[in-house]
Amino acid sequence: AQAVSQEILREYKRASVSQVEHKVKGLEPELKSANEKELEKYRQLYLAELENRMSLESQLNLANERLAAVSTELQLEQQHQSSLLGSVPARPVDGPPSDESSSTSLEPERSLTRRRNLRNFSDPSTSMSDLFRMRKKLENNIARELKEAAIELESKSYRLL
């Protein structure tokens, strides 16, 4: 009787093992399919991220180019202002240039109104305040451009998701 019950238990174990193996073989294709779907999902996310990164890199390069151009413009303006400090007369010239100087001069003739509108750049406080004002304006423009670029980048990155 004991041998018969042990045989029944062995038969039951074999049936259970066989049943589990059959279930595993049935679930393997489902698992493979789920893994492939998940892999494809991550592949698509990676491609979208790569595209987004390239777009952001392009926009950053454009912003850096704009910044370099504006910096160069500021530097040129500062050089121009500093050269004006040494060459502009303190008072406007009231009379037209003499015939003698205009015939020998290589510089073009300037109008009286332009000469009267010149500021006194020999006063250091005036010229420094003008330079400071120009620099502040340039910094504000750069900050505004960077904020606009950041907003644009953020909106594009949200659209890609």
C-alpha positions as CSV (number, residue, x, y, z in Angstrom):
1,A,0.0,0.0,0.0
2,Q,2.9,2.3,0.8
3,A,4.5,1.5,-2.6
4,V,1.3,2.3,-4.4
5,S,0.9,5.7,-2.6
6,Q,4.5,6.6,-3.4
7,E,3.9,5.7,-7.0
8,I,0.8,7.9,-7.0
9,L,2.8,10.8,-5.5
10,R,5.5,10.4,-8.2
11,E,2.9,10.3,-10.9
12,Y,1.3,13.5,-9.4
13,K,4.7,15.2,-9.3
14,R,5.5,14.3,-12.9
15,A,2.1,15.6,-13.9
16,S,2.6,18.8,-12.0
17,V,6.1,19.3,-13.4
18,S,4.8,18.6,-16.9
19,Q,1.9,21.0,-16.4
20,V,4.3,23.8,-15.2
21,E,6.7,23.2,-18.1
22,H,3.7,23.4,-20.5
23,K,2.6,26.8,-18.9
24,V,6.2,28.1,-19.0
25,K,6.5,27.2,-22.7
26,G,3.2,29.0,-23.3
27,L,4.3,32.1,-21.4
28,E,7.7,32.4,-23.1
29,P,6.4,33.8,-26.4
30,E,4.2,36.3,-24.4
31,L,7.2,37.4,-22.4
32,K,9.3,37.7,-25.6
33,S,6.6,39.8,-27.2
34,A,6.3,42.0,-24.2
35,N,10.0,42.5,-24.0
36,E,10.2,43.4,-27.7
37,K,7.3,45.9,-27.3
38,E,9.1,47.5,-24.3
39,L,12.4,47.6,-26.2
40,E,10.7,49.3,-29.1
41,K,9.1,51.8,-26.7
42,Y,12.5,52.7,-25.3
43,R,14.0,52.8,-28.7
44,Q,11.4,55.4,-29.8
45,L,11.9,57.4,-26.6
46,Y,15.7,57.4,-27.2
47,L,15.2,58.6,-30.8
48,A,12.9,61.4,-29.6
49,E,15.4,62.4,-27.0
50,L,18.2,62.3,-29.5
51,E,16.2,64.5,-31.9
52,N,15.4,66.9,-29.0
53,R,19.0,67.0,-27.9
54,M,20.1,67.9,-31.5
55,S,17.5,70.6,-31.7
56,L,18.5,72.1,-28.3
57,E,22.2,71.9,-29.4
58,S,21.4,73.8,-32.6
59,Q,19.4,76.4,-30.7
60,L,22.2,76.8,-28.2
61,N,24.7,77.2,-31.0
62,L,22.5,79.9,-32.5
63,A,22.2,81.7,-29.1
64,N,25.9,81.5,-28.7
65,E,26.4,83.0,-32.1
66,R,24.0,85.8,-31.3
67,L,25.8,86.4,-28.0
68,A,29.1,86.5,-29.7
69,A,27.8,89.0,-32.3
70,V,26.3,91.2,-29.6
71,S,29.5,91.0,-27.5
72,T,31.5,92.0,-30.6
73,E,29.1,94.9,-31.2
74,L,29.4,96.0,-27.6
75,Q,33.2,95.8,-27.8
76,L,33.3,97.8,-31.1
77,E,30.9,100.4,-29.6
78,Q,33.1,100.7,-26.5
79,Q,36.2,101.2,-28.7
80,H,34.3,103.7,-30.8
81,Q,33.2,105.6,-27.6
82,S,36.8,105.5,-26.2
83,S,38.1,106.9,-29.5
84,L,35.5,109.6,-29.4
85,L,36.6,110.6,-25.9
86,G,40.0,111.7,-27.2
87,S,38.9,113.2,-30.5
88,V,35.6,115.0,-30.0
89,P,35.9,118.7,-29.1
90,A,34.3,119.8,-25.9
91,R,32.1,122.5,-27.5
92,P,30.3,122.3,-30.8
93,V,31.8,124.3,-33.7
94,D,29.6,127.3,-34.5
95,G,30.9,128.2,-37.9
96,P,31.4,126.2,-41.1
97,P,34.9,124.9,-41.7
98,S,37.1,127.4,-43.6
99,D,37.6,127.0,-47.3
100,E,41.2,126.4,-46.7
101,S,40.7,123.4,-44.4
102,S,37.9,121.9,-46.5
103,S,40.0,121.9,-49.7
104,T,42.9,120.1,-48.1
105,S,41.1,117.9,-45.7
106,L,40.3,114.3,-46.5
107,E,37.4,114.1,-44.1
108,P,33.9,114.7,-45.5
109,E,32.1,117.9,-44.6
110,R,29.8,117.6,-41.6
111,S,26.6,119.5,-41.0
112,L,26.4,122.1,-38.3
113,T,23.4,120.4,-36.7
114,R,25.5,117.2,-36.1
115,R,28.3,119.3,-34.6
116,R,25.9,121.1,-32.3
117,N,24.3,117.8,-31.1
118,L,27.6,116.4,-29.9
119,R,27.9,115.8,-26.1
120,N,30.8,116.9,-24.1
121,F,32.8,113.6,-24.0
122,S,35.7,115.2,-22.3
123,D,33.7,115.0,-19.0
124,P,34.6,111.6,-17.7
125,S,31.3,111.2,-15.7
126,T,29.2,111.9,-18.8
127,S,31.1,109.4,-21.0
128,M,31.2,106.7,-18.3
129,S,27.5,107.1,-17.6
130,D,26.8,106.8,-21.4
131,L,29.0,103.7,-21.5
132,F,27.3,102.2,-18.4
133,R,23.9,102.9,-19.9
134,M,24.9,101.2,-23.2
135,R,26.3,98.3,-21.4
136,K,23.2,97.9,-19.2
137,K,21.0,98.1,-22.3
138,L,23.1,95.4,-24.0
139,E,23.0,93.2,-20.9
140,N,19.2,93.6,-20.8
141,N,19.0,92.6,-24.5
142,I,21.2,89.6,-23.9
143,A,19.1,88.5,-20.9
144,R,15.9,89.0,-22.8
145,E,17.2,86.9,-25.8
146,L,18.3,84.1,-23.5
147,K,14.9,84.1,-21.7
148,E,13.1,84.0,-25.1
149,A,15.4,81.1,-26.2
150,A,14.8,79.2,-23.0
151,I,11.1,79.6,-23.3
152,E,11.2,78.5,-26.9
153,L,13.4,75.5,-26.0
154,E,11.1,74.5,-23.2
155,S,8.0,74.7,-25.4
156,K,9.7,72.6,-28.1
157,S,10.8,70.0,-25.6
158,Y,7.3,69.6,-24.2
159,R,5.9,69.2,-27.7
160,L,8.3,66.4,-28.3
161,L,7.1,64.5,-25.3
